[in-house]
Amino acid sequence: MPAKKVHIVSLGCPKNLVDSEVMAAALASGGYLLTDRPEEAAVILINTCAFIRPAKEESIEEILRMAAWKRGGNGPCTHLVVTGCLPQRYGSTLEEALPEVDLFLGVAEIPHIGRHLDGLFQPARHRHHSIIGKPTFLMNAGHRRLISTPAHSAYLKIADGCSNRCSYCAIPTIRGKARSRTIDDIVGEAELLAAQGVQELIITAQDTTAYGLDRKGRPTLSRLLRALTQVGGISWIRILYTYPAHLTEELLRTMAAEEKICRYLDIPIQHSDDAILRAMHRRGGGELIRDIIKRAREIVPDIALRTSLITGFPGETPRRFENLLSFVREIRFDHLGVFTYSPEEGTEAATLPSRISEKEKQRRRDILMEVQAGISNDINSTLIGTRQEVLVEGKSDLSGYTHMGRCRRQAPEIDGATHIRGGAAETGQLVTCRITAADDYDLFAEII
């Protein structure tokens, strides 16, 4: 019998993408063929996100869009499978709402995906429509991945789950308590990735600075990073999702001391007003955040800082929003993203009274992004004339520039790009460039 083709759609964050890569490798080793064309697939698998309302809406829209390949009857698609956070959060209640789906799987079923797909093609005796267990899965180096990012860059998930219990967040309910992998296991996977040609490791978890707090001996993120710098073939190590109250001086000094660690830090602060931070159950207030950023810039002087914020949280009065706006102008983050508050069922914040309309939430978001565009432009302009190491990612679509990539201060997908010209460049290569121009988010450079 010919091998069955599977098309995988991965939605949401990089952590979800790693899960999709694990499932892709398991299916490939189980005799399935992966295709990037849904019209060719016998099975379409959608790995969903359910973090906030827009993510849930995107997941449902994608399920319905992919269901058209099954309903049409003109192609080979016979089964639609939905995995990840959406079924983990809502369980079998999705069966009635989305009858197009043949199987809903929770996150614990990620390593068993091959067995579940095999079962779809067996006689339907006592077949479960939903299999949702406790979210206990934690990948290890034995779970091979089919990397879906550019071959020179890969995410490295060091933990799963979260124990912070922020009042607005459903992640602990969906993913469970924080669970860290061992240092040896993570280093083992890094070595496998390096052997495949990966040059940039992007460290990810729900809270990377909580790494090791759940393990005996409490290994720290700093200790893990020092071990990763010893992996041959790895040139850059980038850190995402650091919680400000867990960000230690040890981590900052490790960043400053180790050449391979990019001087880039993602610190999602969510807000700066003390009353809002208390309502969010975020540890530490605005002054703690200021102190952490001040120490980061003292210890790592050329550090690039990214953050994310929430507008329209219950209790965000005009004055408290102005406090946040002043804070953004004062701190001058290199990169910044803004979400509008989404009340999520089952979270404490969803029970708080709020009179902030969606229109007003969006207006406040737009104001912050407009202010940030000017700040980003100013900061990028100061880089003109400097030398930057750039990881080439492919051809540029801008006239006059041959290639595009990222410098150490730019993470994939969420930050800008660096467009380059002059000299020879190949995808996956590190080249030294001089920055010649800048705009709000992108840099423009010539190879030296």
C-alpha positions in Angstrom: 0.0 0.0 0.0 1.3 3.5 -0.8 2.3 5.6 2.2 -0.4 8.0 3.4 0.3 11.7 3.1 -0.1 14.1 6.1 -0.3 17.9 6.0 0.5 19.6 9.3 -0.7 23.1 10.2 1.1 24.6 13.3 -0.5 27.6 15.0 0.5 29.8 17.9 3.9 30.2 19.6 7.3 28.6 19.0 6.7 26.2 21.9 3.7 24.8 19.9 5.9 24.7 16.8 8.4 22.4 18.6 5.5 20.0 19.4 4.5 20.0 15.7 8.1 19.2 14.8 8.1 16.3 17.2 4.8 14.9 15.7 6.2 15.4 12.2 9.3 13.3 13.0 7.2 10.6 14.7 4.9 10.4 11.6 7.7 10.3 9.2 9.4 7.5 11.1 6.1 5.6 11.2 5.8 5.5 7.4 3.7 8.6 6.7 4.7 11.1 4.0 4.6 14.8 5.0 3.3 17.3 2.4 3.0 21.1 2.5 0.0 20.8 0.2 -3.3 20.1 1.9 -4.9 19.1 -1.3 -2.5 16.1 -1.5 -3.0 14.9 2.1 -5.1 11.9 3.3 -4.9 13.4 6.8 -4.8 17.0 7.8 -3.4 17.6 11.3 -3.9 21.0 12.9 -1.9 21.8 16.1 -3.8 24.6 17.7 -3.4 27.5 20.1 -6.0 28.6 22.7 -4.1 31.2 24.7 -6.4 34.1 24.0 -9.6 34.8 22.1 -7.9 35.8 18.8 -5.8 32.6 18.9 -8.9 30.5 19.5 -10.7 32.2 16.7 -7.7 31.6 14.3 -7.6 27.9 15.3 -11.3 27.4 14.6 -11.1 29.3 11.3 -8.2 27.1 10.2 -10.1 24.0 11.2 -13.0 25.0 9.1 -10.8 26.0 6.2 -9.0 22.7 6.2 -12.3 20.8 6.6 -13.2 22.0 3.1 -10.6 19.6 1.7 -12.3 16.8 3.4 -15.9 17.9 2.6 -15.2 18.5 -1.1 -14.6 14.9 -1.8 -12.5 15.8 -4.8 -9.2 15.1 -3.1 -7.6 12.3 -1.0 -8.4 13.9 2.4 -10.4 11.4 4.6 -9.5 12.5 8.1 -9.1 15.8 10.0 -7.2 15.7 13.3 -6.9 18.5 15.8 -4.2 18.5 18.5 -2.7 20.9 21.0 -4.1 23.6 23.3 -7.6 24.0 21.9 -8.7 20.4 22.6 -6.6 20.3 25.8 -8.6 23.3 27.1 -12.1 22.4 25.9 -12.0 18.6 25.6 -14.9 16.7 24.2 -17.2 19.8 24.1 -15.6 20.5 20.8 -17.1 17.4 19.2 -20.5 18.9 18.8 -19.3 22.3 17.8 -16.8 20.9 15.2 -18.3 17.6 13.8 -16.0 17.9 10.8 -13.1 16.8 13.0 -12.5 13.0 13.3 -10.2 13.1 16.3 -9.3 15.6 19.0 -6.0 14.9 20.9 -4.6 16.6 24.0 -1.0 17.5 24.5 -0.1 14.3 26.3 -0.7 12.4 23.0 2.0 14.2 21.0 4.5 11.3 21.2 1.7 8.8 20.3 0.5 10.6 17.2 1.5 7.8 14.8 -0.6 5.2 16.7 -3.6 7.5 16.7 -3.4 8.1 13.0 -3.0 4.4 12.3 -6.2 3.8 14.3 -8.1 6.1 12.0 -7.6 3.7 9.2 -8.7 0.7 11.2 -12.3 -0.6 11.5 -14.2 1.8 13.8 -14.7 -0.3 16.8 -15.1 1.7 20.0 -13.1 4.5 18.5 -12.7 7.6 20.8 -13.5 10.9 19.2 -11.5 12.8 21.8 -8.5 11.6 23.8 -7.6 14.3 26.4 -5.5 13.3 29.4 -3.5 15.4 31.9 -1.0 17.7 30.2 2.1 15.8 31.5 4.1 15.4 28.3 7.7 16.8 28.4 9.8 16.2 25.4 13.4 14.9 25.6 16.3 14.5 23.2 14.9 11.0 22.3 11.9 12.7 20.6 13.4 13.6 17.3 12.1 16.6 15.4 11.7 17.6 11.8 12.9 21.2 11.9 10.4 23.4 10.1 12.3 26.7 10.6 15.2 27.6 8.3 17.9 24.9 8.7 20.3 27.3 10.4 18.0 28.3 13.3 15.9 26.2 15.7 13.9 26.6 18.8 15.1 24.7 21.9 12.3 24.1 24.4 13.8 23.7 27.8 10.6 23.3 29.8 6.9 23.0 29.5 4.0 24.3 31.6 4.0 27.3 34.0 3.5 27.8 37.7 3.3 31.6 37.8 -0.5 31.7 37.9 -1.0 35.2 36.5 -4.6 36.1 36.9 -5.3 36.6 33.2 -3.6 33.5 31.9 -5.0 30.0 31.1 -1.6 28.4 30.3 -1.3 26.6 33.7 -4.7 25.1 33.1 -3.8 24.1 29.5 -0.2 23.0 30.0 0.1 22.2 33.6 2.7 23.1 36.2 6.3 24.0 35.1 8.4 21.0 34.2 12.0 21.4 33.3 14.2 19.0 31.3 17.7 18.0 32.6 20.7 20.0 31.4 22.3 16.8 30.0 19.2 16.1 28.0 18.9 19.6 26.6 22.6 19.7 25.7 22.1 16.3 24.0 19.4 17.8 21.8 21.5 20.9 21.1 24.3 18.6 19.8 21.9 16.8 17.5 20.6 20.1 16.2 24.2 21.4 15.6 25.0 18.2 13.7 22.1 19.0 11.4 23.6 22.4 10.6 21.8 24.6 13.2 23.8 27.7 14.1 21.3 29.6 16.2 19.5 28.1 19.3 16.5 30.1 20.5 15.8 29.2 24.1 12.0 28.9 24.8 9.6 27.9 27.5 6.6 29.5 29.1 9.0 31.1 31.5 12.7 30.4 30.7 13.9 32.1 34.0 11.9 29.5 36.0 14.1 26.8 34.5 15.2 24.2 37.1 13.1 25.5 40.0 11.1 22.2 39.9 14.1 19.9 39.7 16.3 18.5 42.5 19.4 20.6 43.0 17.7 23.5 41.2 19.9 23.8 38.1 19.7 27.4 36.8 19.2 28.9 33.4 22.7 30.4 33.7 24.2 27.0 34.3 22.3 25.6 31.3 23.5 28.4 29.0 27.1 27.9 30.0 26.8 24.2 29.1 25.2 25.1 25.7 28.0 27.4 24.8 30.3 24.4 24.8 28.3 22.7 21.9 30.4 22.8 18.8 28.9 24.4 15.7 26.5 26.7 17.6 27.3 30.3 17.0 24.3 32.1 18.6 22.2 31.4 21.6 19.1 33.6 22.0 16.8 33.8 25.1 13.1 34.4 25.0 10.3 34.6 27.6 12.1 35.7 30.7 10.0 36.7 33.7 11.4 39.9 35.3 11.0 38.8 38.9 13.1 35.7 38.1 15.8 37.5 36.1 19.0 37.3 38.1 22.3 39.1 38.1 24.0 35.7 37.5 22.1 35.4 34.2 23.1 38.9 33.1 26.7 38.3 33.9 26.6 35.0 32.0 25.3 36.8 29.0 28.0 39.4 29.3 30.8 36.8 29.6 29.8 34.3 26.9 30.3 35.4 23.3 27.8 32.9 21.9 24.9 34.3 23.9 23.2 37.1 22.0 23.0 40.3 23.9 19.2 40.2 23.5 16.6 39.6 26.1 12.9 39.2 25.8 11.2 40.4 29.1 7.4 40.3 28.8 6.4 42.8 31.6 2.7 43.1 30.6 2.3 46.4 32.4 4.2 48.9 34.5 1.5 50.3 36.8 1.7 48.8 40.3 -2.1 48.4 40.8 -2.5 46.7 37.4 0.5 44.4 38.1 -1.0 43.4 41.5 -4.3 42.6 39.9 -2.5 40.5 37.3 -0.7 38.7 40.1 2.7 39.6 38.6 5.5 39.4 41.1 7.2 42.8 41.7 6.1 46.3 40.6 7.2 49.0 38.3 10.3 49.8 40.3 11.5 46.2 40.2 11.1 46.2 36.4 13.0 49.5 36.2 15.8 48.1 38.4 16.1 44.9 36.3 16.4 46.9 33.1 18.9 49.3 34.6 21.0 46.4 35.8 20.7 44.7 32.4 22.0 47.8 30.7 24.8 48.3 33.2 26.1 44.7 33.0 25.4 44.2 29.3 25.8 47.7 27.9 24.8 46.9 24.3 21.8 44.7 25.1 18.7 44.8 23.0 15.5 44.5 25.0 12.1 43.3 23.8 8.9 43.3 25.8 5.2 42.7 25.5 2.3 44.6 27.0 -1.4 44.2 27.6 -3.9 47.1 27.2 -7.4 47.3 28.6 -6.9 45.0 31.6 -9.7 45.5 34.1 -8.9 48.6 36.2 -6.7 50.2 33.6 -8.0 53.7 34.1 -6.9 56.5 31.7 -4.3 57.6 34.3 -2.9 54.1 34.6 -2.7 53.8 30.9 -0.8 57.2 30.8 1.6 55.7 33.4 2.3 52.8 31.0 2.7 55.2 28.1 5.2 57.3 30.1 7.0 54.1 31.1 7.5 53.1 27.5 8.8 56.6 26.6 11.2 56.4 29.6 12.6 52.9 29.1 12.9 53.0 25.3 12.7 49.3 24.5 14.4 48.2 21.3 11.4 46.0 20.4 7.8 46.0 21.8 4.6 44.1 21.1 1.1 44.9 22.5 -1.9 42.6 23.0 -5.4 43.8 23.9 -6.8 42.2 27.0 -8.8 39.1 26.4 -11.0 37.8 29.3 -10.4 34.0 29.4 -12.9 31.7 31.1 -11.5 30.0 34.1 -9.1 32.8 35.0 -9.5 35.1 38.0 -9.2 38.2 35.8 -12.3 37.2 33.8 -14.4 37.8 36.9 -13.1 41.3 37.5 -15.5 44.2 36.5 -14.3 46.1 33.4 -15.9 48.8 31.4 -13.1 49.1 28.8 -14.5 48.6 25.3 -12.7 46.6 22.6 -12.5 49.8 20.6 -10.7 51.6 23.5 -8.4 48.7 24.1 -7.4 48.8 20.5 -7.0 52.6 20.6 -4.6 52.3 23.5 -2.7 49.6 21.7 -2.4 51.8 18.6 -1.0 54.7 20.6 1.6 52.5 22.2 2.7 51.0 18.9 2.9 54.5 17.3 5.1 55.7 20.1 7.2 52.6 19.9 7.7 53.0 16.1 9.4 56.4 16.8 11.6 54.9 19.5 12.6 51.9 17.4 13.5 54.3 14.5 15.6 56.4 16.8 17.4 53.4 18.2 18.0 51.8 14.8 19.3 55.1 13.5 22.1 55.0 16.1 23.3 51.8 14.6 24.1 53.4 11.2 27.9 53.0 10.7 28.3 50.1 13.2 29.4 46.6 12.3 26.9 43.9 12.9 27.2 40.1 12.4 24.2 39.0 10.3 22.8 35.5 9.9 21.7 35.3 6.2 18.2 33.8 5.9 17.5 34.1 2.1 16.9 36.5 -0.8 15.6 40.0 -0.1 12.5 41.2 -1.8 13.7 44.8 -1.7 15.2 46.4 -4.8 18.9 47.0 -4.5 19.4 44.3 -1.8 20.4 40.8 -2.6 19.7 39.0 0.7 18.1 39.5 4.0 18.8 38.1 7.5 19.0 39.0 11.1 21.6 40.5 13.4 22.1 39.4 17.0 19.6 42.0 18.1 16.7 40.6 16.0 14.7 37.5 16.8 12.9 35.7 14.0 9.2 36.5 13.2 8.8 39.1 16.0 11.5 41.7 15.2 12.6 43.4 12.1 15.1 42.1 9.5 18.4 43.2 8.1 18.6 43.7 4.3 22.1 43.3 2.8 24.0 43.9 -0.4 27.5 43.8 -1.7 29.8 40.8 -1.6 28.8 37.1 -1.7 26.3 35.7 0.8 24.6 32.3 1.2 21.7 31.2 3.3 22.8 30.1 6.7 26.1 32.0 6.5 27.2 34.5 9.1 28.6 37.7 7.4 30.0 40.9 8.9 28.1 44.0 7.7 28.2 47.7 8.1 24.7 49.3 8.7 24.1 52.0 6.1 20.4 52.9 6.8 17.5 52.1 9.1 13.7 52.6 9.4 11.2 51.9 12.1 11.9 48.2 12.3 14.4 47.1 9.6 18.1 47.7 9.1 20.0 48.0 5.8 23.6 47.0 5.4 26.6 46.2 3.1 28.8 43.2 3.5 32.3 44.1 4.6 
